[in-house]
Amino acid sequence: MSPKPLVGILALRNSNFNSVANTLNTIESNYCLVSDAHGFAKIEKLIIPGVGKIGAVMNEIDLRDFRNLILDFAKSGMPVLGICLGMQALGSVSTEDLKAKTLSLLPFETEKLEEYPSIRIPHAGWNSIEILKDESKLLRNIPNHTDFYFSHSFAVNKSESASSTSTHGKKFVASVEFGSMYGVQFHPEKSQKYGKTVLTNFIEKC
């Protein structure tokens, strides 16, 4: 049996990295917290967790000199998974804060969810996904229309890299996959059995 890859969790103060770490413990993965430049030198995969506001997250990434390290890691072909706000950070722009310079690793825009009389923002709770790609690595062994836990006010409305969508008032992108870049708008670390499957797939299949 080949050794498990070392997965780095970007340990930003404006994120829920401990929650992701706790879930990786339950699936017995090989991981470490990446809190400085030295952490990037030893990892084989990277998870960017996320909660909060895009401006605060990108500001912290820049203040801690993580931007070029993340970009170099991704552009070298090493797998990266962005979770919720971490996925949004992979895109080209977020209307939540137009001054926030996102990573521009994937060509999509993040926009505020539309509010309807019967639709509350933020979108918080369990919701099903519609899988778009049968060959999805990230969603392997996950039945179509499986429920995952969401908590967000902004989302990607469209992307050629979308591997699944969900609906809250209108459709939005629930996951993206392009080359070695992956993102999920939902929180796999809070999504129980199938959330663990997503994280296992990222570690073992991506």
MIBA-474500 format. One record per residue: residue in one letter; x, y, z of N, C-alpha, C in turn. Coordinates in steps of 0.001 Angstrom, whole numbers, plus 500000, padded with zeros to 6 digits. Layout:
AXYZXYZXYZ/...
REM end
This chain:
M500842498811500000500000500000500000500884501248500000/S500605502164499068501406503387498978501088504295500158/P502075505072500622501827505969501751500826507055501389/K500067507492502379499087508543502144499801509873501916/P499318510683500958499966511975500712499799512908501912/L500765513777502099500680514762503171499846515940502680/V498723516158503326497793517226502969498003518406503902/G498184519579503334498320520787504139496996521523504242/I496637521933505444495451522770505653495945524178505934/L495585525127505078496032526500505270495411527047506556/A496263527362507513495788527739508856495639529257508959/L494573529768508349494268531194508424493438531475509669/R493698532602510282492909532968511468491441533160511101/N491197533671509880489828533898509417489282532660508703/S489433531500509317488905530276508713488613529262509805/N487987528169509397487658527098510347488577525903510133/F489884526161510085490834525087509770490802523961510793/N490480524273512048490429523215513060489306522220512789/S488193522718512279487074521836511947487460520877510827/V488175521394509820488652520535508735489648519513509276/A490556519959510133491552519050510721490874517944511522/N489862518287512287489156517283513088488533516208512196/T487970516632511062487363515660510146488428514796509486/L489566515385509119490640514583508542491164513562509540/N491110513897510820491478512918511853490572511702511805/T489278511938511589488316510827511616488486509891510427/I489074510375509328489285509496508172490754509064508088/E491480509325509192492860508850509344493755509294508190/S493648510567507829494489511101506764495802511620507339/N496745511830506466498056512351506831498055513846506506/Y498008514697507519497867516132507255498718516938508226/C498892518203507873499542519152508771498909520526508558/L499040521386509547498586522769509414499707523583508791/V499362524362507782500348525201507099500175526636507602/S501128527073508411501033528403509010502194529316508621/D503145528772507826504252529598507356504794529011506053/A505786529682505486506318529284504183506913527887504207/H507463527477505335508103526157505411507096525029505187/G505830525274505563504818524233505414504571523834503971/F504730524790503042504468524499501636505507523561501038/A506687523535501604507786522752501035507576521250501168/K506777520827502133506661519393502409505322518778502023/I504313519600501733502978519050501464502828518652500005/E501867517730499767501586517246498420500221517698497913/K499363518118498819498042518643498475497721519756499463/L496846520690499034496522521842499873495017522035499964/I494528522250501181493126522614501411493081524052501916/I492264524874501252492034526249501700490631526303502294/P490506526268503616489178526333504233488686527773504242/G487443527963504592486979529350504582485652529583505274/V485616530629506049484396531231506563484684532734506630/G483647533538506872483881534968507049483759535762505770/K484613536776505613484519537717504499485743537602503597/I485509537721502293486580537529501322487694538557501514/G487347539792501859488363540819502036489329540485503156/A488788540001504273489626539662505426490530538474505108/V489999537485504400490782536298504062491915536650503107/M491617537397502050492660537746501087493698538679501719/N493246539553502599494185540441503298495154539631504155/E494643538612504851495516537780505671496484536975504804/I495995536465503681496870535732502768498034536611502318/D497753537875502033498815538776501592499732539190502737/L499163539468503897499971539882505034500946538792505463/R500557537545505271501409536423505678502235535866504516/D502233536607503397503039536232502223502708534843501691/F501434534495501728500994533196501234500625533214499751/R500333534389499194499777534432497837500675533718496822/N501908534129496704502785533519495705503063532049496002/L503074531698497282503281530299497640502114529436497164/I500900529945497345499716529211496871499730529125495349/L500004530245494685500004530269493224501072529337492654/D502260529363493221503333528483492740502978527020492959/F502384526718494106501979525353494430500945524864493414/A499924525700493154498865525318492226499379525206490798/K500183526154490378500656526169488993501675525055488723/S502218524467489780503115523326489601502333522030489380/G501003522124489465500166520947489230499784520196490482/M500127520732491649499758520084492905498278520354493201/P497530519362493671496093519528493888495764520518495003/V494776521362494732494285522359495689492780522219495799/L492258522216497029490817522182497284490426523417498078/G489543524234497521488993525375498239487621525047498774/I487387525331500047486103525036500688485362526339500974/C484134526447500478483253527598500703483968528889500290/L484329529735501236485045530967500900486390530643500249/G486972529505500611488214529076499981488039528803498504/M486877528259498109486568528078496687486417529426496016/Q485704530342496646485501531665496057486829532394495864/A487776532140496751489096532775496651489862532309495420/L489508531152494868490189530637493677489797531389492418/G488668532106492452488128532752491268488808534066490916/S488227534752489919488838535970489396488376537229490112/V487174537205490688486670538386491388485493537979492262/S485287538734493346484108538546494198483446539899494405/T482149539973494127481432541240494314481200541545495791/E481525540596496676481437540890498099482395542023498460/D483540542061497791484533543107498023485393543208496768/L485085544172495912485778544295494631487245544691494800/K487593545187495986488981545544496248489813544331496668/A489136543258497026489839542044497447490408541343496220/K491698541177496187492362540546495045492382539042495252/T491456538360494578491391536908494701492518536262493887/L492622534939493938493795534250493396493789534100491876/S492618534219491264492484534132489792493067532836489225/L492904531754489951493338530446489450492279529803488562/L491021530208488746489927529721487918489097530923487449/P488610530896486192487928532069485632486436532139485957/F486116532339487230484712532532487581484566533714488531/E483342534233488597483028535358489471482075534914490569/T482265535473491740481388535203492875480457536395493075/E479171536112493194478167537179493314477236536877494482/K476558537907494954475622537730496068474423536906495620/L473991535985496468472782535226496192471588536167496119/E470681535886495190469486536722495062468493536380496169/E467870537433496705466902537250497786465488537303497221/Y464685536331497627463294536263497215462427536285498473/P461113536565498335460248536607499534460322535349500395/S460463534190499751460485532925500505461896532368500673/I462893533104500233464278532633500272465091533530501188/R465693532939502206466488533702503156467966533671502784/I468599534808503020470044534933502852470622535297504216/P471626534605504728472427533596504034471703532268503841/H472221531511502899471771530150502679472497529270503698/A471774528813504679472396528027505749471572526774506006/G472216525625505870471540524364506137471835523340505052/W471092522249505104471315521134504190470589521359502874/N471274521024501777470673521158500454471309520134499530/S470550519677498559471036518638497657471835519238496506/I472682518415495912473446518827494741473029517999493540/E473193518584492368472974517866491112474331517676490454/I474749516443490306476059516140489750476019516260488226/L476962517023487677476987517306486250477982516433485488/K478993515937486175480054515182485512480129513767486075/D479852512781485218479926511391485656481351510998486042/E482342511662485420483739511316485671484347512140486797/S483525512830487576484025513663488665484883512848489631/K486094513339489887486959512692490874486516513037492284/L486122514285492482485780514756493816484483514134494335/L483553513864493425482227513371493823482059511880493540/R483168511174493400483118509738493143482422509014494298/N481558508059493951480806507245494926479807508053495748/I479412509208495237478387510019495900477129510007495034/P475996509563495555474764509526494759474319510935494356/N473741511021493165473172512302492747472083512735493732/H471975514036493946470991514652494852471292514389496329/T472534514053496630472949513940498033472921515319498691/D472545515363499962472519516612500715473887516913501323/F474274518183501250475474518683501915475121519935502706/Y475994520298503631475733521458504479476339522718503866/F475500523739503690475910525019503124475780526129504161/S476614527143504033476488528359504849477191529491504107/H476406530271503346477013531320502514475964532322502044/S476444533511501715475598534564501144475998534891499708/F477171534429499303477686534660497949477965533304497305/A477906533281495974478109532020495264478554532290493836/V479065531248493204479417531287491782478178530893490988/N477704531796490123476487531504489370476729530570488193/K477894530677487579478190529809486443479700529636486311/S480082528454485839481483528160485597481572526970484668/E482438527042483670482647525912482774483287524742483504/S483841525018484686484491523970485474483549523323486478/A482266523706486465481315523180487452481167521671487308/S481233520964488432480968519522488427479652519199489137/S479074520195489820477749520032490418477141521401490674/T475828521419490814475103522649491161474165522360492326/S473685523431492929472627523332493929471670524491493670/T470586524541494387469589525586494153469138526197495463/H469209527514495523468635528284496628468012529518495994/G466749529374495628466101530406494827466421530206493361/K467699530173493013468160529878491666469390528987491756/K469762528400490641470916527500490635472214528265490863/F473129527619491552474482528131491691475438526939491651/V476701527230491491477719526175491381478050525632492769/A477921524321492928478211523691494215479623523142494276/S480197522809493106481582522325493087482197522590491726/V483527522743491724484273522946490482485454521985490452/E485834521591489232487003520730489038487644521108487707/F488912521474487754489630521801486526491098521492486732/G491590520489486018492972520090486213493188519632487643/S494130520268488320494410519925489722493714520875490699/M492791521698490172492076522663491008490665522160491305/Y490295522216492595488987521741493038488386522748494019/G487065522831494017486405523701494979485014523203495288/V484569523418496521483199523084496922482609524264497686/Q481381524644497326480721525732498035480180525248499379/F479883523967499474479395523408500735480561523102501668/H480238522704502886481251522365503885481314520853504058/P482257520178503414482343518717503595482661518334505034/E483383519193505743483747518882507133482544518929508065/K481404519441507577480171519488508369479068518636507753/S479419517845506752478412517122505970478410515622506215/Q478944515202507353478850513822507805479419512825506783/K478724511725506555479259510604505773479779511024504403/Y478947511707503615479358512017502249480336513188502193/G480320514024503213481355515032503300482722514398503488/K482771513361504310484022512623504491484434511934503188/T483448511484502410483757510870501121484414511875500181/V483912513110500165484511514160499332485968514389499721/L486229514512501012487597514747501472488491513542501183/T487960512341501347488719511134501023489043511089499538/N488059511448498709488293511481497258489395512464496898/F489377513639497541490401514624497244491780514072497602/I491855513427498729493144512907499189493615511724498350/E492700510834497985493098509574497353492960509540495836/K492054510377495271491735510253493850492154511461493015/C492377512585493660492642513824492911494135514088492753/
REM end
